[in-house]
Amino acid sequence: FNDPSLDRLIFSPVHYALVLYSLLVEIGRLDIAAFRRYNKNGSTVELIGAEHSPGHAVTAGSLSQALSQAAGIAYARRLKGHTGRVVVYMSDGEFQEGQTWEAIQCAVFHKIGNLSAVVDVNGQQCDGKMSDITDIGNLASKLRAFGADVKEVDGHNVAEIEAAVKSYNDVTPTIVLCYTDPCKGFPLLQKRAPKL
């Protein structure tokens, strides 16, 4: 974790910890036997990941805290001369929180160009459609107005996401908006939408 050339991933939706653990197993960073300890009392393989859980660099819940932490880590790494980037994975629902906008404003002001955010833009949050709860309007336009370098991609297209993440500058934080359908390929969820 201390190698200054390595990129860092900050995983914001810690309630998706099981997905991250599965990824760690797939890439050989976690033994599949860890799932026997999943959500057991005293285990670090928790239902909701924290800084001591596999793959989690920080405690990111409540939602919207991870981008601020990632900006701070990226800023510190830049000051230390580290070449690695900091990438935060987050959801569009986090833009209903003021702290997220403060983090964007700070990152743009301080020219934290080694920071990227990959955002799952699915229009959903725990209480239903975002537009029915707190409509955030055109996210891309707002982010551009704050001064972020915004890329918009099909969130179901891995090649598009990868190209957008690799297309950054060293002065402006990059926000990759990945437009997704959380029900894609799941007829049962399509029937239940927007309440998933």
N, C-alpha and C positions, 0 to 999 in steps of 0.2 A: 504493500500500500504506500510505501514511502518513495517509490521510484518516481523522480520528478518528470520523467518522460511519458508515464502512463496516463491515460485518460481516466477520469473518475465518473462513475454513474451514481447519481442520487435518485432513488426510487421514491417518488412522492406518494402514490396511492398504496400506503402500507397495508391496507386491507386486501390488496391483491398479492400478499406475500406468497401464497401457494404457487402462483404463476412464476414468481421470481425463483422460488426454490426448485421448481420443475426445470427452469432454464439452467440453473446452476448444475443440476444433475446432468442435463443434456451436454453441457460443455465440459463436464468432468471436474467441476469445482466443488461438488457436494455429492457424497455417497447416497445412493438411493435408500440405504438403511436409515437415513435421517428421517424419512417419512414415518417410521415407527414411533418417533418421538414427537411428531407433529401435534401441536396444541395440547401436549401433556404438561401437567403441573411441574414446574422447574426446568422445562426444556427451553432452549433458545430458538428452536424451530417453532416459532409462535404463529398463532392465527393472524395476529396483526403485528407485523415486523417492527423491530426497534433497532437501535444502534448496535446491540449485541447479537442480533439475529443474522444468520448467514445472508450475505449479499447486501445488507443494509449498512450504509456508512454513517447515517444519522437517524435520529428519531424524527420522522417527518409528519406524524399526525399530531395535531389536527391538520387537516388538509390546508394547503397554501403556505406552510412553513418551509417546505423543501426548496423552493426557488430562492428564498432569502438566504438560506443556509448555503446553497450552491453558489450564489453570487459572492458570498463572503469567502468561501473556499477558493473560488476562481480568482478573486482579487488578491488573496494572500499568496496563492501559487504564482501569480504574475509578479508580485513584489519580490518573491524569492527567486525568480528567474526560471521557474519550472516551465517546461514546454508542453506538458499534457493539458488537455482540455477538461472541462467539467460539463457533463451533460445531465440534465434532470429530465426524468420522464414524469409527466403530470397529466391531469385531465382538464377539460375546458370548464368544468364546474368550479375549479379553483379560482377562476377569474371572476367569480361572484364574491370573492373575498378581497378586501382592501389591501391586505399585506402583499398579495401578488402584484398589484399595480405599483406599490411602493418599491418592491424588488426590481421591477422593470425600470422604473424611473431612476433608481440608484445605479443599476447596471449600465444604463445608457449614459448617465451623467459621468460616471467614473471610467467609461470606455472599457468595460470588462468584456473584451472581444473573445476571450477564451471560454466564455459561457454560452451554452446552447440549451434550449428547452425543446423537447419533443412532446407535443401536446396531442392527446387523443381528443379530437373534437367530434363528439357523438351527440351533443345536444341533450344529454341526459344527466341527471344527478339522482341522489337517493330518493328524492320525493317526487320524481317524475320528470317531465320535459322541462328543461331549463327555461324555455320561453314562458311557461306557465308559473314558474316560481319567482325568478328574478332574471328577466331578459337582459342579456349583456349586449345585444345588438351585433353589429359586424365586428367580430373579434380582430380580424386582420387589419381593418382600417384603424381601429383604436390602437393596436400595437404599433402600427406604422406612425401614427400621430405621436406616440411616446418616443419614437426614434429607433425602435428595434428593426433589425433586418429580418423580414418575415418571408418565409417560404410556405407555399400552400401545395399539399400533395394529397393523393389518394392514399388514405391510411391503410388500405388493404394491399397496397403495392410496395413490397419490401424494397425493390430496386429504386423506386422514387424516393422513399424515405432515406435510404442510404445515400443517394446522390445529394439530397438536400442537406443532410447532416454534414456531409463532407464539404459542402459549398458554404464556406464561412469566411469572414474577414477577421482581422485581429483587433479591430477597433470597436465594433458594434456587436452586442449580444445577438445571437441568431435564434429565432423562434420558428420551429417547424410545425405548422398546423397540419395534422394528419386527420383528414375528414373520414370518419368511419360510420358504419351502421352496426350497432351492437347486436342486432338481430340477424345479420347476414349469415345465411346458411343454416339458420335455426328456426324452422317453421313454428315450433311451439312459442318461441319468444316473439316471432312476428305477429302471432295471433294475440299475444298479451300486451304488445306495445301500445302506449308508451310506458306503462307500468311493467317493469321487468321483474 
